[in-house]
Amino acid sequence: MIDDDSAVAEGSEPTAPANPRTPYSQRPVARARREKAHELIERLVAEGRVRITDPDVD
């Protein structure tokens, strides 16, 4: 008797993980940040200036 699982797995395809992790770039938080960054860039290009209101010490 062979004490090996290869006979059982023979011919079957490897199984995928039950819950594959979503890449960070596709997660809702990352998409929202990317969208806000695009909006900021578009606004900066359109206005052509940067105004810092109420700057802190740093």
C-alpha positions as CSV (number, residue, x, y, z in Angstrom):
1,M,0.0,0.0,0.0
2,I,1.3,3.4,-0.9
3,D,1.0,6.1,1.8
4,D,0.9,8.9,-0.8
5,D,-1.9,11.3,-1.8
6,S,-0.6,11.7,-5.4
7,A,-3.0,9.0,-6.6
8,V,-5.9,11.0,-5.3
9,A,-4.7,14.2,-6.8
10,E,-3.7,12.7,-10.1
11,G,-5.6,14.2,-12.9
12,S,-7.2,17.0,-10.8
13,E,-6.5,20.6,-11.2
14,P,-5.0,22.7,-8.4
15,T,-7.5,24.5,-6.3
16,A,-7.5,28.2,-6.0
17,P,-7.6,29.8,-2.6
18,A,-11.1,30.3,-1.2
19,N,-10.7,34.0,-0.7
20,P,-8.0,35.5,-2.9
21,R,-6.9,38.9,-1.6
22,T,-7.8,41.8,-3.8
23,P,-4.8,43.8,-4.8
24,Y,-4.4,47.1,-2.9
25,S,-4.9,49.2,-6.0
26,Q,-8.3,47.7,-6.6
27,R,-9.6,48.1,-3.1
28,P,-12.2,50.9,-2.5
29,V,-9.9,53.0,-0.3
30,A,-7.2,53.0,-2.9
31,R,-9.6,53.8,-5.7
32,A,-11.1,56.7,-3.7
33,R,-7.6,58.1,-2.9
34,R,-6.6,57.8,-6.6
35,E,-9.7,59.6,-7.7
36,K,-9.1,62.5,-5.2
37,A,-5.5,62.8,-6.4
38,H,-6.7,63.0,-10.0
39,E,-9.2,65.7,-9.0
40,L,-6.6,67.7,-7.2
41,I,-4.2,67.5,-10.1
42,E,-6.9,68.7,-12.5
43,R,-7.7,71.6,-10.2
44,L,-4.1,72.6,-9.8
45,V,-3.6,72.6,-13.6
46,A,-6.8,74.6,-14.2
47,E,-6.1,77.2,-11.5
48,G,-2.4,77.3,-12.0
49,R,-1.6,78.1,-8.3
50,V,-1.6,76.7,-4.8
51,R,-3.1,78.5,-1.9
52,I,-2.6,77.1,1.6
53,T,-5.3,78.4,3.9
54,D,-4.8,78.2,7.6
55,P,-1.3,76.5,7.5
56,D,-0.1,74.8,10.7
57,V,3.4,75.0,12.3
58,D,4.8,72.1,10.3
